[in-house]
Amino acid sequence: MGGPARLARSLPAARPPAARTPVVLLVVVLLGGGLIGLLVLNSALSEGSFKLADLQKQTKNLTDQEQALQRDIDAYSAPDALQRRARELGMVPGGDPAFLGPDGTVKGVPGAAPSPAPEPAALTAPAAPAPLTPADALAPTAPPSALPSQPQGGLPPFAPAAVPPAPPAAPQPTPTPTPGR
């Protein structure tokens, strides 16, 4: 009979059962916090993707606008467009250039710019004839040979007026460098 008592002495005393409530509560809090964290992270990522899509759309619109403006610049910068606009503003091509060297010498002979030629008058369609009345129909008309063939100036009516040539440019004196300066 000493068997079970001896056996009870050799085994350590049984512990009271541990409380499971704190462990279960800790696991639930960790799982809930993880789920809330994932939800916040997911909503932040989706908000970022919406912002990215908006910025990409805005970038595309701005790129299209930039290309349209570049096409306008290219069209206005074309030589024929610049020449046409300069003529509209009354500009004329420049004369012969002269260059000033670093030592003060003038290279080349400057020439005056030609004066602008007057624009030919716009051709207009003849006015519509007035309706004839019985009195006009009976009035005598002049024969075609009696009409003047040229205006009083002696030039045909469609010829532009002659422009007097520009006076020749006087040569500029060549400046000499001053020693010591």
C-alpha positions as CSV (number, residue, x, y, z in Angstrom):
1,M,0.0,0.0,0.0
2,G,2.7,2.3,0.0
3,G,2.6,2.3,-3.8
4,P,0.2,5.0,-4.6
5,A,1.4,7.2,-1.7
6,R,5.0,6.8,-2.9
7,L,4.0,7.5,-6.4
8,A,2.2,10.7,-5.3
9,R,5.3,11.8,-3.5
10,S,7.5,11.3,-6.5
11,L,5.3,13.3,-8.9
12,P,5.1,17.0,-8.4
13,A,1.9,18.4,-7.1
14,A,-0.7,19.2,-9.8
15,R,-1.0,22.9,-10.7
16,P,-4.4,24.6,-10.8
17,P,-5.8,25.0,-14.3
18,A,-4.5,28.2,-16.0
19,A,-7.0,31.0,-16.8
20,R,-7.6,30.9,-20.6
21,T,-9.4,34.3,-20.7
22,P,-6.3,36.5,-21.1
23,V,-4.8,34.4,-23.8
24,V,-8.0,34.3,-25.8
25,L,-8.5,38.0,-25.3
26,L,-4.9,38.7,-26.5
27,V,-5.4,36.5,-29.7
28,V,-8.7,38.3,-30.5
29,V,-7.1,41.8,-30.0
30,L,-4.1,40.8,-32.2
31,L,-6.4,39.4,-34.9
32,G,-8.7,42.5,-34.8
33,G,-5.8,44.9,-34.9
34,G,-4.3,43.1,-37.8
35,L,-7.6,43.2,-39.7
36,I,-8.1,46.9,-39.0
37,G,-4.5,47.6,-40.1
38,L,-5.1,45.7,-43.3
39,L,-8.3,47.6,-43.9
40,V,-6.6,51.0,-43.4
41,L,-3.7,49.9,-45.6
42,N,-6.0,48.7,-48.4
43,S,-8.0,51.9,-48.3
44,A,-4.8,54.0,-48.4
45,L,-3.6,52.0,-51.4
46,S,-6.9,52.4,-53.3
47,E,-6.9,56.2,-52.5
48,G,-3.4,56.4,-53.9
49,S,-4.4,54.5,-57.0
50,F,-7.3,56.9,-57.6
51,K,-4.9,59.9,-57.2
52,L,-2.4,58.2,-59.6
53,A,-5.2,57.7,-62.2
54,D,-6.2,61.4,-61.9
55,L,-2.6,62.6,-62.2
56,Q,-2.0,60.4,-65.2
57,K,-5.1,61.8,-66.9
58,Q,-4.0,65.4,-66.0
59,T,-0.5,64.6,-67.4
60,K,-2.0,63.3,-70.6
61,N,-4.1,66.5,-71.0
62,L,-1.2,68.7,-70.2
63,T,1.0,66.8,-72.7
64,D,-1.7,67.2,-75.4
65,Q,-1.9,70.9,-74.6
66,E,1.9,71.3,-74.8
67,Q,2.0,69.5,-78.2
68,A,-0.7,71.8,-79.5
69,L,1.2,74.9,-78.3
70,Q,4.4,73.5,-79.8
71,R,2.6,73.1,-83.1
72,D,1.4,76.7,-82.9
73,I,4.9,77.9,-82.1
74,D,6.3,75.9,-85.1
75,A,3.6,77.4,-87.4
76,Y,4.3,80.9,-86.2
77,S,8.1,80.4,-86.4
78,A,8.1,79.1,-90.0
79,P,10.0,81.4,-92.3
80,D,7.1,82.1,-94.6
81,A,4.8,83.0,-91.6
82,L,7.5,85.3,-90.2
83,Q,8.0,87.0,-93.5
84,R,4.2,87.5,-94.0
85,R,3.8,88.9,-90.5
86,A,6.8,91.2,-90.9
87,R,5.3,92.6,-94.2
88,E,2.0,93.1,-92.4
89,L,3.8,95.2,-89.8
90,G,5.6,97.2,-92.6
91,M,9.0,95.7,-92.1
92,V,11.4,95.3,-95.0
93,P,14.5,93.2,-95.4
94,G,17.7,94.8,-94.1
95,G,20.5,96.2,-96.2
96,D,24.1,95.0,-96.3
97,P,25.4,94.5,-92.7
98,A,28.6,95.9,-91.3
99,F,30.5,94.3,-88.4
100,L,32.4,95.9,-85.7
101,G,35.6,94.0,-84.8
102,P,37.0,93.7,-81.3
103,D,39.7,96.2,-82.0
104,G,37.1,98.8,-83.1
105,T,37.5,98.4,-86.9
106,V,34.4,98.3,-89.1
107,K,34.3,95.4,-91.5
108,G,32.0,95.8,-94.5
109,V,30.1,98.7,-95.9
110,P,26.6,99.1,-94.3
111,G,23.8,99.7,-96.7
112,A,20.4,101.3,-96.1
113,A,17.4,99.1,-96.1
114,P,15.2,99.5,-99.1
115,S,12.0,101.5,-98.6
116,P,8.9,99.4,-98.6
117,A,7.1,99.1,-101.9
118,P,3.5,100.2,-101.8
119,E,1.0,97.4,-101.8
120,P,-1.0,97.2,-105.0
121,A,-4.6,98.3,-104.7
122,A,-6.9,95.4,-104.3
123,L,-8.8,94.5,-107.4
124,T,-12.5,94.9,-107.0
125,A,-15.3,93.6,-109.1
126,P,-17.1,96.2,-111.2
127,A,-20.3,97.5,-109.7
128,A,-23.5,96.0,-110.9
129,P,-25.2,98.1,-113.6
130,A,-28.1,100.1,-112.5
131,P,-31.5,99.0,-113.9
132,L,-32.4,100.8,-117.1
133,T,-35.4,103.0,-117.3
134,P,-37.1,103.9,-120.6
135,A,-35.5,107.3,-120.6
136,D,-32.0,105.8,-120.2
137,A,-32.6,103.3,-123.0
138,L,-33.3,106.2,-125.4
139,A,-30.2,108.3,-124.3
140,P,-27.3,108.2,-126.8
141,T,-24.2,106.3,-125.6
142,A,-20.6,107.2,-126.5
143,P,-18.9,104.9,-129.0
144,P,-16.1,102.8,-127.5
145,S,-13.4,104.7,-129.4
146,A,-14.4,107.9,-127.4
147,L,-13.5,106.2,-124.1
148,P,-10.1,107.1,-122.7
149,S,-7.8,104.1,-122.9
150,Q,-5.4,105.3,-120.2
151,P,-5.7,107.5,-117.1
152,Q,-4.2,110.9,-117.1
153,G,-0.9,109.7,-115.6
154,G,-0.2,107.6,-118.7
155,L,0.0,104.3,-116.8
156,P,-2.5,101.5,-117.2
157,P,-4.9,101.4,-114.3
158,F,-3.5,98.1,-112.9
159,A,0.1,99.1,-112.7
160,P,1.5,100.1,-109.2
161,A,3.0,103.5,-108.8
162,A,6.8,103.6,-109.3
163,V,8.9,103.9,-106.2
164,P,11.9,106.2,-106.4
165,P,15.2,104.3,-105.7
166,A,16.7,104.8,-102.3
167,P,19.8,107.1,-102.2
168,P,23.1,105.3,-102.0
169,A,24.4,105.0,-98.5
170,A,27.4,107.1,-97.5
171,P,30.3,105.0,-96.4
172,Q,30.9,105.2,-92.6
173,P,34.3,106.3,-91.4
174,T,36.4,103.6,-89.9
175,P,37.1,104.3,-86.2
176,T,40.7,103.9,-85.1
177,P,41.4,102.4,-81.8
178,T,42.8,104.8,-79.1
179,P,46.0,103.5,-77.5
180,G,46.0,103.2,-73.8
181,R,42.4,102.4,-73.4
